[in-house]
Amino acid sequence: MLHRLMTLALIIFLFIEHGPLTSERAKYGIAAGDPFVHEIALTFDDGPREHGMQELNTVLINNGVHATFFLVGKFADRYSNITLMLHDAGHELENHSFTHPRLYKLWVEKIMREAERCDEVFESLSIKKTAFLRPPGGGFNMKIFNAMRRMNKKLGLWSLNTADYTGRPSEEIVRLVLSSVRNGDVILMHSGTPNTVEALPEIIQKLKERGFTFVRLDELYFRGRS
Ligand SMILES: [Zn+2]
């Protein structure tokens, strides 16, 4: 049974990642955008952190980029001034649960509670309800799909993982992104990682020279959809 569910989840995942932009795909979420459009979404997980957020925001704004932040609800609450700073700067704030547990291990009701508590923090700050949920670690299963359907949320995954959380040097992050980026990529990075902040100006500049534009995940998702 478990094996069959995992196979089904894998098929759905492959469909999401490689399938066309159709109404079918809209049911589940997004891992990458249109492969024929020179657009990229930068996404930052696990914030807000106590340190490094101002620097990250500044480098994005100075380069004219609006990004997507998957925030952990309890941190969004604890550092609410930073949450509001990101919101006021025009970034998209999305749901990365309240306490950052492995959601696939929880019951559906608990999964929903994790996401709802994160939304409640945003609501208390007058920030709009989140449209996307990114399960911590990216692991998901049918319980998560079930919970998301009931909450009317989409799965927000990624297609290019910089693994910046491993502490790899900024030159490596730059090299990885520039050598493997494709149209419609959703790039996974993390909040509060100094090497990422250091890598961003070159990444953004070089990709702009190649004709890419940077969009938020909601723009990537809803592009061409009525
Ligand atoms: Zn995370």
Boltz pocket constraint, residues with backbone or C-beta under 6 A from the ligand:
constraints:
  - pocket:
      binder: B
      contacts: [[A, 45], [A, 46], [A, 96], [A, 100], [A, 135], [A, 136], [A, 137]]
      max_distance: 6.0
